[in-house]
Structures are given as C-alpha cells and as structure tokens.
Amino acid sequence: MSSAISIRIDKTLYEQARSEALIEYRSISEQIEYWAQVGRVALDNPQLPVSFDAEFLASLAEPRSQAINFVPRSRRI
C-alpha cells in the first residue's frame, strides 16, 4: 500500500494535470505520477522518442490476459 504526502506545485501545472486527468480517466495525483514516470523513463532512455516511452508504460498497465502474441511475417526471398 502506498502512502500519501502533500507537496506544493505550481497552480498552472495542477490545472493542466486536472484537465488531462479528466480526459485520461485518472485522478489528478495519478496524472502527475504518470507524467513523472514518463519523465523518468525518458531521461533513462534519451535515444527513444517520448511517445514510445509513454506507450511502453501504457502497455505495462494492460492485463497480460489481453496480450496478443507477435508473430512475424515470413521473409520473402
């Protein structure tokens, strides 16, 4: 179980998180945590586009039971 603490953030950032959280069906704190995770992954992998990092994190949140196995096409010679 995670614990919660209070932090001070810029009001503009809070409003942006609130707006985005509504679209993404997250709480404001979940939205800010998501942005922080994307930022950490992006900093750890500067060679990758941030959109790839975000999609990667989203894929980790999906249930494994919904995963579809990748089957490459045969090479044509």
C-alpha positions in Angstrom: 0.0 0.0 0.0 1.4 3.4 -0.9 1.3 6.3 1.4 0.4 9.8 0.5 2.1 13.1 1.3 1.3 16.6 0.4 3.5 18.7 -1.9 3.3 22.2 -3.3 3.1 22.5 -7.1 2.5 25.4 -9.4 -1.2 26.2 -9.9 -0.8 26.0 -13.7 0.7 22.5 -13.5 -2.2 21.5 -11.2 -4.8 22.8 -13.7 -3.1 21.1 -16.6 -3.0 17.8 -14.7 -6.7 18.2 -13.7 -7.6 18.8 -17.4 -5.6 15.9 -18.6 -6.7 13.6 -15.8 -10.3 14.0 -16.9 -9.5 13.0 -20.4 -7.4 10.0 -19.3 -9.8 8.9 -16.5 -7.2 9.4 -13.8 -7.1 11.3 -10.6 -5.0 14.4 -10.5 -2.4 12.7 -8.4 -2.4 9.6 -10.8 -1.9 12.0 -13.7 1.1 13.7 -12.1 2.6 10.3 -11.1 2.2 9.2 -14.7 4.0 12.3 -16.0 6.7 11.7 -13.5 7.1 8.0 -14.7 7.2 9.1 -18.3 9.8 11.7 -17.5 12.0 9.2 -15.6 11.8 6.7 -18.5 12.6 9.4 -21.0 15.6 10.5 -19.0 16.8 6.9 -18.7 16.3 6.3 -22.5 17.2 9.6 -24.3 17.6 7.8 -27.6 13.9 6.8 -27.7 11.0 9.2 -28.5 8.9 10.2 -25.5 5.8 8.9 -27.3 7.4 5.4 -27.3 8.1 5.7 -23.6 4.5 6.7 -22.9 3.1 3.8 -25.0 5.5 1.4 -23.3 4.3 2.4 -19.8 0.7 2.1 -21.0 1.3 -1.4 -22.3 2.7 -2.4 -18.9 -0.6 -1.4 -17.3 -2.7 -3.6 -19.6 -3.7 -7.0 -18.3 -1.4 -9.8 -19.6 -4.6 -11.8 -20.4 -5.3 -9.3 -23.2 -1.9 -9.5 -24.7 -1.6 -10.7 -28.3 1.4 -12.7 -29.3 3.5 -11.1 -32.0 4.0 -13.4 -35.0 6.4 -12.0 -37.6 5.6 -12.5 -41.3 7.7 -15.0 -43.2 10.6 -13.4 -45.1 10.1 -13.5 -48.9 13.2 -14.2 -50.8 
